């Protein structure tokens, strides 16, 4: 086993340059300042006390620094995973906070275990089943739900914990008369402050400034009894503790643990890969990233951390701040450590409406309206897939929404593979090239030849479509047809059903006096045809490198009838 491949820090740390230290320190401080309010806010999304967000920004980060392959990825609590955590735990109804925390840690352990196993068995490709329209629709709906869950803090009303949009909106409307206008005012001012400062300069610690504003307002005007505040946050670092195992609870958490494991990894690998070109010689290894995230969540769960992932916004800021190596994340974790040890009493008077404001600004960018408009113009099927996933997630819940989106994606893929694009080809005048007669004008067809191109693999699900389409085209050609050329440049695989079908049509049309030949077949396809006996033991005399060669061979078998005959003019053109 290559120890450097499993512990990448052993690979990049020995070549660490002194010039990187200042940039990593500055980036680490920037991210740390950003992460303190974010972590506390995202913990509230997960339904946990704010301090658990800081715990999640500590131990998992140390682990990822050792095992991660991305130089800029910032791991910690994120909005999406926090909402998925809340969704998973809301199914248990009203439980006391200690039990709720135990379930959150157990969930983190399960997520970590699944990610580690996926990495060990190199199963990272499973996230490919999450197509971009599904991801966009799911993310936009989840962001909407996150925003709705935070309205209770912004409005200062007590709403039941839920990830069901109908329940949230109904409860909010029922308590419209209980809105705390002071809480609304502080929250809206904080949102405005964050937006203005962010536009002035993104390097300004606008989230921390918003938190300080809230703390100062509550402290100066003694509003502790007028708005909801965080109150006591323990001044301690996370300690090692074993959560209680319950196999019934494990079984109940399993579906959402799988969802969080895949979505968390997908989010991390997407942002890590997007910055890969800026990492010099360091390459992001997808399976190692799974292992790194898995072990971070596994060990983190033993130190009071709920599930974590790579943060999109934080990683972008980390990169813009000049981070060169994962040491930047280490420095941000050290700042979190100092906060936990010495600074938590300062957050006693932090209004929860400020945390809600931070989340609302953060999740605004996750609602991808531009992608929906782009898909509407470019691909209507993908557009409706996005809309369907969005609506399913919004009205039926996170878990059902993403399952619906993935299932619908697979159905569309299967449908498209059963009825792929096909084309009838003809020659471009004055050339030896052949193109689709439906897309090009003035092509030169041949009355007695059908050139058929099938743009997909041939397998059990589309053999009926293949036979029906070919039969229709043969009927159109009529009695003049003497040759069918099956152009195979787009066919990359044949299964046993396809081999059997090709043998049947070869026999069928040969008996009718119509020759069938193949052109531009790939090696694996030729091998499958040879082993399947498509030509009844005849070698590849029915296979040609290209259409031109097949046409020449066909017409050379016929005796030209002179310049006015059936074939004379065409043979002259072929031999040009």
N, C-alpha and C positions, 0 to 999 in steps of 0.2 A: 504493500500500500504506500502511495506517495503522500507523506505527511504534509508536504507543502500544499498539495492539492486540497487536502481536508482542512488545513489551517492556513489560509492564504496570507495571514499577517507575517508568517515566516518567509514569505516570498518577497513582499514589498517593503517591509520595515528595514531590512539590512541596506537597502538602496535609498533610504529616506534622505532627502537633501535638507540642509539647514535652511535654505531659502524658503522651504515649504512651511516652516514652523509658524512664522508670523501670519501667513495666510490661513493656516488651519486654526490658529488661535482666534483670529478675528471672525472667521466663519463660525467656529464653535460657539463663541460668545453670542453672535447674532442669532443663531439657531436656538441657543439656550434661552435667551430673552424671549424669543418667539414661542418656544415650547412650553414655558411655565404657564402662561394663561391658556394656551391651546390644550395642554394636557388636562388641566383642571376642568376646562369646558367640555372636552370630549368624555371625560369620566361621568359628567352629569348626563350626557347623551346616553351612555351605557347604563344609567340608573345607579351609579356608584358614587360614594363620597368623593369630593374633588381630589383628595390626597392620593387616591388610587391611580389617578391619571399621572401624577408625579412618580409613583412607584413603577408604572408601566414605561416611563421614560428613562428608567435607570438601568436595572439589571439586563433587560433584553438588549439594550444598546451596547453594553460592555461585551456581551456574547457576540453580537453581530460584528463588532469591530474586529474580533478575532477570526471569525469564520466567513464573513461576507466577501464577495468578489467585486462589488461596486465601490468605486472610490468616493462617490458623492451621495449615495442613498442615505436618507435620514429615516431611521426606524424608530417607531414609537406608536403612541395612540393616534388613531386617525378616525375621521368622522364616519366613514362607511362601516368599518369594522366595529366601531362603538355602537352604531345603530343595529347592526346584525347581532351584536352581543345582547343588546336590550331586547331585540325580537326573540332571541332564543330563550331568554330568561323570563320574558313576560308570560310565557305559556304556563308557568307555575303559579300564576295568580298572586295573591297577596301573601308574601312570606316575609318574615322578619329580616332585617338587614344582614345579620350574621349569616343566615342561610343563603341569602341572595349572593353575598360575597363568596361564600364557599362554592356555589354553583358557577360563578364567574371564573374562579380559579380552576375549577374542574374543566370548564369549557376551554380555557387556555391550554391546559395540559392535553386535552383531546386534539385541539387544533394543531398544536406543536407535534404531537405524535403522528398525525396524518401527514403533515408536511414533510416530516423527516422520512417517513416510509415512502412517500411519493418521490423524494429525492434519491433515496437509496435504490429504488427500483426504476429510476429514470422515467417517471411517469408525468413529467412536467407538461408533456404535449396535451394532457387532458384539458388544459385551459383553452386550447384551440377551439373547443366546442362552444366557447363563449364568443360569438361573433361580435363585431364592433357595434352593429345596430342594437343587439341585445344588451351589451354593456352600457351603451349610451342611454337606452330607454330605462334600464334598471337603475343606473346611477342618477339620472334626472328624477325618477320617481322617489328613490331613496333620499335624495337631497330635499325634495319637497316634504317628505315625511319627517326628516330631521328638523326642518324649519318649523313644521307644525307642532312637533313635540316641544320645541323651545318657546313657543308663544306663551305657554303657561308661566314661564319665568319672566318673559318680557312684559306680559300683561298683569303679572302678580296674582294669578288665580290658581287654585288647587285643582288640577285635572288628573284623572286616573292615568297611571302609566300604561301606555299601549302603543303599538306600532300600526294599528289599524286606523286609516285616515278617517273613516266614517265615525268611529268611536271618539276620536280626538275632536273633530269638528263639532259633533253633536254635544259633547261635554262643554266645549268652549262656548258654544252658542247658549247653552243652558245657564252659563255663569257670566253672561255678558254684563250683568248689573254689578258684578263683584270686581270689575277691573280696577286695578290700582293705578290711578293716573300718574302718581309720582314715579312709580316703577316704569311706566310707559315712557315718561319724559326722560328719565335718566338713560334708559335703554336706547331710545331713538337718538338722543344727543351723542351717545357713545358710537352708534352706527355711523352717524354723520362725521364724527371726529375721525374714526378709522378710515373712512373713504377719502376724506380730505387729505389727511397725512400720508396715506398710501399714494395718492396722486402727486403730492409734492415731491416725495422721495421714498422709494420702496425700502431704503436702508434704515429709515426711521423706525424705531421700535414702537410702532403705532398700537399694537395690542397691549403692550405693557403700559403705555401712556393712558390708554382707555381704562385699564385696571386701576391705575393710580388715581385717575379722575374719579372713578366710582368710590374708591376707598376714602378719598379726601372729602367728597360730597357728604358721604354718610357720617364720617367722623366729625367734620366741622359743624354740620347742622344737626347732629345727634339723631340720625334717621334709622337707627338700628331696630326700632320697633315699628317703623312705618313701611319699610321695604324688607324683603327677605334677603338675609345675608348668609354667608358661608359659615360664620362663627368659628368654632375651634377646629383647627387643622393640626393633627399631631406633629410635633417636632421630633421626628424619628425616621430612621432609614428602614426600609422593608427588611423584615427578619425572616429567616427560614421557618417555614411551617408546612406541615402536611395537611392537606384538605381531606375531608371525609369522602370516601368512595361509596357510591351507591349505584349498583348496576342498573336499577330501574331508571335512575336519573341519567346514567350514561346512555341508555337506550333512547331516552326521550330527547337528549341533546344531540344525538348522533347526526341527524339530517342537517341541522344548522351548523354543526362543527365541520362537516364536509363543505358546506357552502362558504363558511368563513375561511377555511383553509385554501380553497380555490380562488375566491375573490381577493383575499389578502395577498396571495402570491401573484395573481394576475396584475394587481395594482402595482406591486413592488417591481416585478420584472419589466413591466411596461415603461415605467419612469427610469429604471436603471438602464435599460437598453437604449432609451432615447438619448442618454448622456454618455453612452459607451465610447463614441468617437472622440470624446474630450478626455479620455482616460489614458492616453498614450498607449503603452504596450499592454495594459491591463484589459483583459477580456472578461465580460460578465458571463459567468457559467450558470446556465439556467438551473441545472440540477443541484449545483453547489448552493445556489441562492435558496432553493427549497430546503436544503439541509440546514443552512444558516438560520433561516426564519423558523424552521421547526424546532431547532435546539434553543433558539432565543425564547420561543413561547413555552417550551417544556420547562426549561430552567427558570424562566420568569414566573411561571405559575407557582413554583415553590417559594418564590419571594414576593408574593402578593401582587402579581401583575396579571391583568386581564389580557385578552389577545391583542397583539400588535401587528403592524405591517409597515411598509415603506410609505411615507407621506409624500404626495405629489407636490403640494405647495412648498413644504419645508425643504424638499430636495432641490426644487428650483431655486429657492433662496440660498441654500447651501452652495449651490453651484455658482450663482451670481456673486456671492460673497467671496469667492475665490478658493473654496476648499480644494485641497489637492489629494488628501488621503482620508481614510476613516478616522484618523486622529481628531478631525474636526468634530465628529460625533462624540468622541470620547471626552473632549473638552466641554461640549454642551451637557453631557451627562454629569460631569463634575460640577457644573454650575447648578444643575438640578439637585445634586447631593448637598451642596452648600445651602440651597434654599430649604431643603427638608430639615437640615440640622439647625439652621439659625434664623430663617426668614419667614417661616410659616405663621408666626403670630401677627405679622404685618397684614396678612390676608383675612383677619378676623372680620373686618367690616366690609369685605368685598361683596357688593350686591350681586345676587344671582342673575339679575337682569343684564349685567355687564357680560357675564359668561354667555348668556343667550345672544347678546349683540355680537360677540366674537364669532359664535357659531353661525349666525345668520349671514354675516359677511363672508365667512369662509365657504359656506355651502352654495352661495349664489353662483360661483363659477362652475359648480358641478352640474347645473341645469343647462344642458347643451342644446340651446335653441338653434344655433348655427348649423349643427350637424343634421338636425331634423330638416331644416330648409334645404340644405345641400342634397340630402337624400331624396327629398320631394322632387327636386329638379333632375337628379341624375339616375335614381333607381327607385321606382315606386314600390317594388316588392320589399326592399330593405326599409323604406320609409314606414310602410304599414307594419313591418316586423317591429320596428322601434316603438311605434305608437301602441301596438298590442302589448308589448312587454311593459311599457310605461303604465298603461291602464291596469294591467293584471297586477303589477307590483303595488300600485297605488290603492286599489280597491280590494284586492284579495290577500295582500301581505307580501312581505319580502321573500320569504321562502317559496311560496307558490308562484310569485311573479317571475323569479329567475328560473325556476323549473319550467314554467310555461314558455319563457323565451327560448331556452335551450331546446326544448322539445319542438317548438315551432321551427326553429332554425334547422334542426335535423330533418323535419318533415319536408321543408323547402329544398334542402340539399338532395334528399332522396327523390323528390318529385322531379327536380331538374335533371338528375342522373338517369331517370327512367325515360325522359323525353328530351334528350340533348339536342343541340343544334346539328342540323344536317345540311348538306349543300350538294347541288348538281353543278359540276364544273364544265367549263368550255374554254377553248384556247383564246388568248389575247392576240388579236391580229398582228402579224409580222413578228411574233415572238414564239418561244417554246414554253411559255408560262400558261398555266390554267387557273382560272378564278371562278368564283361563285356567280352563276348567271343572274341571281337575284340582286346582286350588288353592283354589277358592272354592265355597261352598255356595249353594244357592237362586238360582242364576243363571237367566236366562230364555232358553232356547234357541229356535231357530226351525227347525221340521221341514224346511223346504225350502231352507235356507241353510247352507252350510258356511263358517265363517270360520277360515281357516288362517293361522297366523303362523309364519314360518321365521326363527329367531334367529341368522342368520349370513349372510355373503356366499354367493352361489351360484356355484360354479365347477366345473370338470371333475370334481373328486374327490368332490363330494357330490350331483351331479345324479341319480344312481341312487337315493340315499336319499330325495331330494325326491320323485321320481316314485312310488317304492314307498309312501312314507308317505301321499302324497296319494291314491293309488289305494286304499289300505286304508280311509282315512277316507270316501272316496266310496262304497265298498262298504257301509260301516256305515250310511250315510245311506239307501241304497236308492233306490227309484224316486221318492220324494217330492222328491228333490234337483232344484232348478231353478237355483241360483246358487252359485258358488264365489267367495268373496272372499279373495284373497291379500293379507293385510295385510303391507305391506313396510317398516314403521318400523324393523325391525332389520336390513334388507338394505342393505348399503353398497356393494356392487359386484357386477357381473355380467360374466363373461367370455363369449367367443364360444360356448362349449359350453352355457352357461346360457341364452343368447339362443335358440339352436337348440332347446333343450329346452322353453322357454316357448312357442315357436311350435308345437311338436308337441302339447303338452298343450292349448293354446288351440284348435287345430284338432280334436283328438280329442274334447274335451268339448263343443265347440260343435256338432259333428255329432251328438252324442247328445242335443242339446236342452238342455244345461246351459250357462248363461252364465258367463263368467269375467270378473271385474273386479279391479282393483288399488286399494289404498288406501294413503295415507301414504308414497308413494314419494319417495325423495330425488332431487334434481336429476340427479346423475351417473347414477343408475339409470334414470331416465326418458329421459335422453339416449341411453343404451346401447340401451334398448328401441326408441326411435324410429329410431335408425340401423339396428338389426337387423331392423326391419319386423315386430315381434311381432304387430301388429294389421293386417298386410297393407295398410298405407297409411292405415288409419283413424286419425284424430287421437286425442287423449286422452279421448274420450268414455267409454272404459272405465276411466278413472282418476279417483279421487275423493280429496278432501282427507282424509276420515275414513270410518270404518265407518258412522256414522250417515247420512251423505249417500248412500253406496252403497245402504244398506238402503231409504231413502226412495225413491230413484230406481227401485229394483227393484220395490217394492210399488206405486208409482204407475203402473207399466206394466200392472198387473193390475187388473181390475175387482172391487171388493169384493163379496162375496156376502151382505152383511148382517151383523148382529151375531152370528149363529150360523154364518156361513160360515167358509171355510178361512182367510181373511186378515183378516176384519173386525176382530177383537179386537186383532190385532198392529198393524194400521195405526193404530188408535186410540192404542195405546201409543207408536208411533213419532212420531205427530204431537203428543203431549203436550208 
